[in-house]
Amino acid sequence: MKKNGWKSSISSALLIALLGGIVLMRGLGTQSAERDEQLQSVHLEADAEYEATTLEFPDLVDNNRQQRRVPIKVHLPDGDGPFPLVVFSHGAGGSWDANYAQAKHLAQHGFAVLCVEHVGSNTQRLRNSGRFLQEILDMTRDADEVLNRPRDISFAIDQAEDWNRHDPQLKGKLDLQHVGVAGHSFGAYTAAVVCGMRPALDWLQPTVPPGDGLGPDLLDSRVDCGVVLSPHGPGEPFFIEASYASLRTPMLGITGSRDRQQRSTAENRLRSIVLWPKGDKYLLWINNADHSAFSDSTGAGRIMLPSRTREDAQVVAREATLQFFRGYLLDDDQARSRLSGEHLSTFCRGRADRIELTRK
């Protein structure tokens, strides 16, 4: 990263505020050695309201899509429920455990979380290829995978409806009137499209007629809100500027000053909130947070891509995610009030020493 690169990110966010009539709430980070020591002691499970268990459904297939496999791991609070539902989508080359720690955190706070595995862009496909960078590029331009991922999320919600009626372990546990989605990177694309954004056809292979412009409307009207970790600005491989106008739900984007991956820049991610329609849109920017910081499989026994800021960035990102879902799935006004720079800055620690929250 260039020296003082975070200043350019903040400048971009300020420009966004000026152009879009957006409220910018600045977090000042830690202010003293005493406060920093206090924040370092924050433990993400310290205030857990529930124990959480996992259920695995590895053999699910969608009969309406040529028997496409859609494995799902459920993180379920140990309680009577019903619990509001969050469906989580992993990034390119990930698995249903890519966001294990984040899903567990939500489950410990009263959300049932379905972690979907997208078989056309999962760890197994990446391992079989042996060409890490090229395979990631190929996955995110694969027409079949790009257009089927959002349908995987809708299939997962279909399954949740069936489980809530018939499954002995899940019957009556799921609140299907309150459904959110979340995703990182390729999963952020997936979540955004389920919330109403339109995929671009421009970079898909093989070509999908007419070859450019907006692709199909894959909105799932059962989804109430979404969290996109490493959101995408316009440009290759997912969206054009016209993609954003059809977003239909409240949205929280979370990114950082070092959130770069292949052709996606940290600065371009900030453009997402400029293009989102006004009303209940938030973008949390975390100083020093890199791309891999926003996926955490701790506890699943999986190897993660390295990140120098994951441990610190996850504290503030999980707090923002939790308050957002409480605010928009539980209609909790107090939780929505915590979506502020003042509140979230109290979770700054270590390398994640500064945040800004932009509201539109």
C-alpha positions, 0 to 999 in steps of 0.5 A: 500500500502507498504511504498515507494510502488511508488518507486517500480512502477517507478523502474518497469517503468524504467526496461520496458524502458531498456528492450523495447527501450522505451522513458520514460518522467518523470513528476516532479509534483508541485514544489512550494506552488504558483504553487500548488495553481494555479493548484488547481484552474484548472477546467475541464470545464473551457476551454470547446469549446462546450455545450454538450447534451445527447441523450438516446437509451435504447431499442436497440437490436442486431438482430444478437446476439439473441436480445441482448440489447445494450443501448447507451447514446450519448454525443453530442457537440452542433455544426454543426459537423461532430464530431469524434466518441469515444465509451466508455465501462464501467467496471464490474458492471457499466452502461452507466453513469459510465464515464459520466463526462469523456464523457461530457469532451470529448463532450465539446471539440468536440467529439461525445461520445457513452457510451455503457451499457453492459447488462451482466455486468452492475449495474442491474446484480450486484444489482440482485446478492447481492454478490458484489465481487463474482459477479464481479469475475463471470462477468469477467469470463463469456464466453458469456459476455467476448466475447460479450462486444467487439461486443457491441462496433462494434454494437454501431459503426453500430448504429452510421453509421445508425444514421448519415444517418437517425436519425433527431438529429444525421444525418450528425453530426458524423465523422465515418472516425475517430473513437476511443474507451475508457474503464475502467477496464473490459471496458479497456479489451473491448477496447483493444480487439476491437483494435486487442488484442486477449482474452484468453480462459483460464479462461472462464466459461463455457469452450470455445473450445479448453479451453485455448490459444487465443480466436477469433479475434474481431478487428474492423477495423473502430477503429483508436485508443484506451484509456485503463484506468487500462490496463491489464497485462498478466494473469487471467482473460483476456489475455496471453502474446500472446494476445498483438502481434495483437494490431493494433492501437495507444494506451494510457494506464492510471494507477496508483501506487494504481491501484489494484483490486482483482487479478490485481496488479498495477505492472502487469498493467505496463507490458502491454506496454512491450507487446504492439507492438512498435509504438504510444503506451503510458502508463501514470502512476499517483502516488497514483491513485487508481482503482476507480479514473479512472471512474467518473460519476459526473453529472449523479446522480449515486453513485460511488465507493469511491476514495481518488484520483479521483478528482486529478487524473481525471485532468491529466487523462482527459488531456492525453485522450483529447490530445491523441484523438486529436492527433490520430483522428484529426492528430494534431501534436501539441496535440501529442507533449503534450503527454509528461511528461513535459506537463502532469506534469503541471496538477499534483495536490493534491494527484496526485502529480507525473506522469511518461509517458512511450512511445514506 
